[in-house]
Each structure stands twice: as C-alpha cells, then as structure tokens.
Amino acid sequence: MREDGAFLPDLRQVRTIALKEFMDNVRGKWILVLSALFVLLALVVSAYGGVETGQGAGIRGFRATSLGIMGLVSSFVPILGLMASYATIAGEREQGSLQLLLTMPVTRAEALLGKLVGLGAVLAVAILVGLGSAGVVIAVSAGTEGWGAYLALVGATLLLAFAFVSLGILFSSFASKRSTAIALAVFLWFFFTIIWSLLVLGLAAAAGITFNLQGGAFSMPGWLWALDLVNPAEEVGALTSAAFGITEFMGFGFVYPAWATPLSMAGALALWVALPHLLAQLRLRRLDL
C-alpha cells in the first residue's frame, strides 16, 4: 500500500529511480568491467578446466563449462550483489541524499523497489552480456548440446544476483553508517558461502548422522538436504545439476530429493529476492530519517 493510500506503487516513479541507479553505474563503467569478467570467467574455465584431468586445453561444451563455473558463480555473484547494494540505504542516509529523495513525490516503497530493480539490472546486463557472449563462443566451437541447461544456469545466476542485491538492501537499512553496512555485507558473504555449510555439517554431526559413501554412493537425510539447499548460493549448483541431470560429484554418486527440481530451486531463489525486499520495505517504513 502506498503512503498516499493507493495500493500499488507508481511504476513511473519506480522506473525513474531504477533508471537513475542503472545510469549511475553505467557512467562508472561497472557494466563493462563486470561483463568482461563474466566472459573471461566462462571462457577460461571452458578452455582450461579440463587440463588438470588430462583432457588438454580447448573450448569444451555447455555441460562441462557449466559444471566448471557454477561453483565460482555461487561465490562471485553474491559479493557483487552485496557490493552493489550495501550502501543503498546506509550510505545515502549518511550523506543525506535519501532524505532529499523522499522529499520528492515518491514513496519509500517506490524508492526501495526502484533501487532493487536498478541495481539488479546492472548485474543482469553484465551477466547476460558476459555469459551470453561466452555461450556464443562455446556454441560455435563445441556445438549446441546442453544449451538449454546452460540457459538454466544463466537464469539461476540472474536470480542469485537479484537475491543478494535484495539482501544487501535489507541489511543496509539496519546500518546507520556506510562502514557498518560494508561490515554487514562482508559477514553476509562469509555466512552464505562458507559458514552455512559448516553449520549444516555441524548439525549433522550433532544429530549423529554419518554420510553413506558405500559403493561410491553419497546420501544424506531429506531434512539435511533441505537445510543445505535453502541457501541461495547452493541453489544455483542444485538447479544447474538438476538441469543437466548430474548425479555424480568428486567420484561419488548422489541423488537430490524429488522436490529439488530446477523449477523448485528457481522458486526458492525468487523467494530470496522477494522476502528480503518485503522486510526492507517494513524496515524503511518505520525508519526515522
């Protein structure tokens, strides 16, 4: 509900704020730099990812490339999303620009949605240009087999970027200074990329669970899969593996739970975009500026 009593945000105001955020980053050359990084990431992994296994150098297909980069994407994209958004509320409050923005005919909800869309669009363009360009090179060099699943990886990467922009904005709303916001962003990155997995393993150990590796098979209880895969950084790998039908990791076979489909993982990532944004809306509505 808008602050003036209307139920829906004014999309013209949202578009204006989103465009401003986007153009600010275009002028700062962020899109060009990030696009180049994604191209290099995909092509270097594709060309040299098989060297250590004795396959030699050379552009590999979509399947091998996707499996090589999905882990890197799960670590790289979250920090980009948090870097883009950590100062969205805290930094602008400190500078006074947020207060100035809200003196204009725009509600807090519209301002926040515009910032999410604009900052997410910066990363989305970089991802689409970077991974899209790499995909063209792979298709020309190694064929188009598996291109649909590669698109699933690209889609999951887009959702992951928006999810961490949304998380960055939420935690920025709880910080009063830019320095505090960047500390929270660093903590979030460590939490989702490192600490979460350690906590899951710790819970498994506390519950007396031993991982079954007999006969080269890897299995664990459904509730442990759920705890692991609710992490947005893990969902990218799960979505990509499910899209390619991957059932082996580091020589061990495994089977995802029946509910861990590409569609369910995409839905979970979408929730990671929506829920932090809604919480940020509630926080900003109560924030004394």
C-alpha positions as CSV (number, residue, x, y, z in Angstrom):
1,M,0.0,0.0,0.0
2,R,1.3,3.5,-0.9
3,E,1.9,6.1,1.7
4,D,-0.8,8.2,0.0
5,G,-3.4,5.4,0.4
6,A,-3.1,3.8,-3.0
7,F,-2.4,0.0,-3.1
8,L,0.1,-0.2,-5.9
9,P,3.3,1.7,-6.4
10,D,3.5,4.2,-9.2
11,L,5.6,2.3,-11.8
12,R,6.7,5.6,-13.4
13,Q,8.4,6.6,-10.2
14,V,9.9,3.1,-9.8
15,R,11.2,3.3,-13.4
16,T,12.7,6.7,-12.9
17,I,14.6,5.7,-9.8
18,A,15.7,2.4,-11.4
19,L,17.0,4.2,-14.4
20,K,18.9,6.6,-12.3
21,E,20.6,3.8,-10.4
22,F,21.3,2.0,-13.6
23,M,22.8,5.0,-15.4
24,D,25.0,5.9,-12.4
25,N,26.6,2.5,-12.7
26,V,26.9,2.8,-16.5
27,R,28.7,6.1,-16.1
28,G,31.0,4.4,-13.6
29,K,31.9,1.7,-16.3
30,W,30.7,-1.0,-13.9
31,I,28.7,-2.9,-16.6
32,L,31.7,-3.0,-19.0
33,V,34.0,-4.3,-16.3
34,L,31.6,-6.9,-15.0
35,S,30.6,-8.1,-18.4
36,A,34.3,-8.6,-19.3
37,L,34.8,-10.6,-16.0
38,F,31.9,-12.9,-16.8
39,V,33.2,-13.5,-20.4
40,L,36.6,-14.3,-19.0
41,L,35.3,-16.5,-16.2
42,A,33.3,-18.7,-18.6
43,L,35.8,-18.9,-21.4
44,V,38.8,-19.6,-19.2
45,V,37.0,-22.3,-17.3
46,S,35.7,-23.7,-20.6
47,A,39.2,-23.7,-22.3
48,Y,41.4,-24.8,-19.4
49,G,39.0,-26.6,-17.0
50,G,39.9,-30.0,-18.4
51,V,43.7,-29.6,-18.2
52,E,44.1,-30.9,-14.6
53,T,42.1,-34.1,-15.6
54,G,44.3,-34.7,-18.6
55,Q,41.8,-33.6,-21.2
56,G,44.0,-30.8,-22.5
57,A,43.2,-27.2,-23.4
58,G,40.3,-26.2,-25.7
59,I,36.8,-24.9,-25.6
60,R,34.5,-27.5,-24.0
61,G,30.8,-27.9,-24.4
62,F,28.0,-26.3,-22.4
63,R,27.8,-29.2,-19.9
64,A,31.5,-29.2,-18.9
65,T,31.6,-25.4,-18.8
66,S,28.5,-25.0,-16.7
67,L,29.8,-27.6,-14.1
68,G,33.1,-25.7,-14.0
69,I,31.7,-22.3,-13.4
70,M,28.6,-22.9,-11.2
71,G,30.7,-23.1,-8.1
72,L,32.6,-19.9,-9.0
73,V,29.3,-18.2,-9.8
74,S,27.9,-19.2,-6.3
75,S,30.8,-17.3,-4.7
76,F,31.4,-14.5,-7.2
77,V,27.9,-13.2,-7.8
78,P,26.9,-12.8,-4.1
79,I,29.8,-10.5,-3.4
80,L,28.9,-8.5,-6.5
81,G,25.3,-8.2,-5.4
82,L,26.4,-7.1,-1.9
83,M,29.0,-4.6,-3.2
84,A,26.3,-3.0,-5.4
85,S,23.7,-2.7,-2.6
86,Y,25.4,-2.4,0.8
87,A,25.4,1.4,0.8
88,T,21.9,1.8,-0.7
89,I,20.2,2.9,2.5
90,A,23.0,3.4,5.0
91,G,25.3,5.4,2.7
92,E,22.5,7.6,1.4
93,R,21.2,8.2,4.9
94,E,24.8,9.2,6.0
95,Q,25.1,11.6,3.0
96,G,21.6,13.0,3.3
97,S,20.6,12.1,-0.3
98,L,18.0,9.6,0.8
99,Q,16.2,12.3,2.8
100,L,16.4,14.5,-0.2
101,L,14.9,11.8,-2.5
102,L,12.0,11.3,-0.2
103,T,11.1,15.0,-0.2
104,M,10.1,14.4,-3.8
105,P,6.7,12.9,-4.9
106,V,7.9,9.4,-4.3
107,T,7.1,6.9,-1.6
108,R,9.6,4.9,0.4
109,A,8.2,1.7,-1.2
110,E,8.7,3.1,-4.7
111,A,12.2,4.3,-3.9
112,L,13.2,0.9,-2.5
113,L,11.7,-1.0,-5.4
114,G,13.4,1.3,-7.9
115,K,16.7,0.7,-6.3
116,L,16.3,-3.1,-6.3
117,V,15.3,-3.1,-10.0
118,G,18.0,-0.6,-11.0
119,L,20.9,-2.3,-9.2
120,G,19.7,-5.7,-10.1
121,A,19.6,-4.6,-13.8
122,V,23.2,-3.6,-13.6
123,L,24.3,-7.1,-12.7
124,A,21.7,-8.7,-15.0
125,V,23.1,-6.9,-18.1
126,A,26.6,-7.8,-17.1
127,I,25.6,-11.5,-16.6
128,L,23.6,-11.6,-19.9
129,V,26.3,-10.0,-21.9
130,G,29.1,-11.9,-20.3
131,L,27.7,-15.4,-20.2
132,G,25.7,-14.8,-23.4
133,S,28.9,-13.9,-25.3
134,A,30.7,-16.9,-23.8
135,G,27.7,-19.1,-24.8
136,V,28.0,-18.0,-28.4
137,V,31.7,-18.8,-28.5
138,I,31.0,-22.2,-26.9
139,A,28.2,-23.0,-29.4
140,V,30.4,-22.1,-32.4
141,S,33.5,-24.0,-31.0
142,A,31.9,-27.1,-29.3
143,G,28.3,-27.4,-30.5
144,T,25.0,-26.6,-29.0
145,E,24.4,-29.7,-27.0
146,G,23.2,-28.8,-23.5
147,W,22.4,-25.2,-24.4
148,G,19.1,-25.4,-22.6
149,A,20.6,-26.4,-19.3
150,Y,23.3,-23.6,-19.8
151,L,20.4,-21.2,-20.0
152,A,19.1,-22.6,-16.7
153,L,22.5,-21.7,-15.2
154,V,22.2,-18.2,-16.6
155,G,18.7,-17.8,-15.2
156,A,19.8,-19.1,-11.8
157,T,22.7,-16.6,-11.9
158,L,20.3,-13.7,-12.6
159,L,18.1,-14.7,-9.7
160,L,21.1,-15.1,-7.4
161,A,22.3,-11.6,-8.3
162,F,18.9,-10.1,-7.5
163,A,18.6,-12.1,-4.3
164,F,21.9,-10.7,-2.9
165,V,21.1,-7.2,-4.0
166,S,17.8,-7.6,-2.1
167,L,19.7,-9.0,1.0
168,G,22.2,-6.1,0.7
169,I,19.5,-3.5,0.7
170,L,17.7,-5.2,3.7
171,F,20.9,-5.2,5.9
172,S,21.8,-1.7,4.7
173,S,18.5,-0.5,6.2
174,F,19.7,-1.7,9.6
175,A,23.0,0.2,9.4
176,S,23.4,3.9,10.3
177,K,26.8,4.2,8.6
178,R,28.5,3.1,5.4
179,S,31.3,1.4,7.4
180,T,28.7,-0.7,9.3
181,A,26.9,-1.6,6.1
182,I,30.1,-2.9,4.4
183,A,30.9,-4.9,7.5
184,L,27.5,-6.5,7.4
185,A,27.9,-7.2,3.6
186,V,31.2,-9.0,4.3
187,F,29.6,-11.0,7.0
188,L,26.7,-12.0,4.8
189,W,29.1,-13.2,2.1
190,F,31.0,-15.4,4.5
191,F,27.8,-16.6,6.1
192,F,26.2,-17.8,2.9
193,T,29.3,-19.1,1.1
194,I,31.3,-20.6,4.0
195,I,29.6,-20.6,7.4
196,W,26.3,-22.0,6.3
197,S,27.8,-25.3,5.0
198,L,29.8,-25.6,8.2
199,L,26.6,-25.2,10.3
200,V,24.9,-27.9,8.2
201,L,27.8,-30.3,8.8
202,G,27.8,-29.4,12.5
203,L,24.1,-30.1,12.8
204,A,24.6,-33.4,11.0
205,A,27.4,-34.3,13.4
206,A,25.3,-33.3,16.4
207,A,22.5,-35.5,15.2
208,G,24.8,-38.4,14.9
209,I,24.5,-38.6,11.1
210,T,27.3,-40.4,9.2
211,F,27.4,-39.9,5.4
212,N,26.9,-43.1,3.5
213,L,29.7,-43.5,0.9
214,Q,29.5,-47.2,0.4
215,G,29.8,-48.4,-3.1
216,G,30.7,-44.8,-4.3
217,A,27.2,-43.6,-3.3
218,F,26.6,-40.4,-1.3
219,S,23.4,-39.9,0.6
220,M,22.0,-37.9,3.5
221,P,18.6,-37.4,5.1
222,G,16.0,-35.2,3.4
223,W,15.9,-32.6,6.1
224,L,19.7,-32.1,5.8
225,W,19.3,-31.7,2.0
226,A,16.6,-29.1,2.8
227,L,18.9,-27.1,5.2
228,D,21.7,-27.2,2.6
229,L,19.6,-26.3,-0.4
230,V,17.7,-23.4,1.2
231,N,20.9,-21.5,0.9
232,P,20.6,-19.3,-2.2
233,A,24.3,-19.8,-3.1
234,E,23.8,-23.6,-3.0
235,E,20.6,-23.4,-5.1
236,V,22.5,-22.3,-8.2
237,G,24.5,-25.5,-8.2
238,A,21.5,-27.6,-7.4
239,L,19.4,-26.1,-10.2
240,T,22.3,-26.5,-12.7
241,S,23.0,-30.1,-11.7
242,A,19.3,-31.0,-11.9
243,A,19.0,-29.3,-15.3
244,F,21.9,-31.3,-16.7
245,G,20.9,-34.5,-14.8
246,I,24.1,-34.6,-12.8
247,T,24.2,-37.5,-10.3
248,E,28.0,-37.5,-9.5
249,F,30.3,-35.2,-7.6
250,M,34.1,-35.9,-7.0
251,G,33.6,-39.5,-7.9
252,F,30.6,-40.1,-5.6
253,G,27.1,-40.7,-6.9
254,F,24.3,-38.8,-5.3
255,V,20.6,-38.3,-5.8
256,Y,18.8,-35.0,-5.0
257,P,15.5,-35.3,-3.2
258,A,12.5,-35.5,-5.5
259,W,11.5,-31.9,-4.7
260,A,14.9,-30.5,-5.7
261,T,13.9,-29.8,-9.3
262,P,15.1,-26.8,-11.5
263,L,11.6,-25.3,-11.1
264,S,11.6,-25.6,-7.2
265,M,15.1,-24.2,-7.0
266,A,14.2,-21.3,-9.2
267,G,11.1,-20.6,-7.0
268,A,13.3,-20.7,-3.9
269,L,15.7,-18.2,-5.4
270,A,12.7,-16.0,-6.3
271,L,11.7,-16.1,-2.7
272,W,15.1,-14.9,-1.7
273,V,14.5,-11.9,-3.9
274,A,11.0,-11.1,-2.6
275,L,11.2,-11.8,1.1
276,P,14.2,-9.6,2.0
277,H,12.7,-6.8,-0.2
278,L,9.4,-7.0,1.8
279,L,11.3,-7.0,5.1
280,A,13.3,-4.0,3.9
281,Q,10.0,-2.2,3.0
282,L,8.8,-2.8,6.5
283,R,12.0,-1.6,8.0
284,L,12.2,1.5,5.9
285,R,8.6,2.4,6.7
286,R,9.4,2.5,10.4
287,L,12.8,4.1,9.9
288,D,13.2,7.7,11.3
289,L,15.0,9.6,8.6
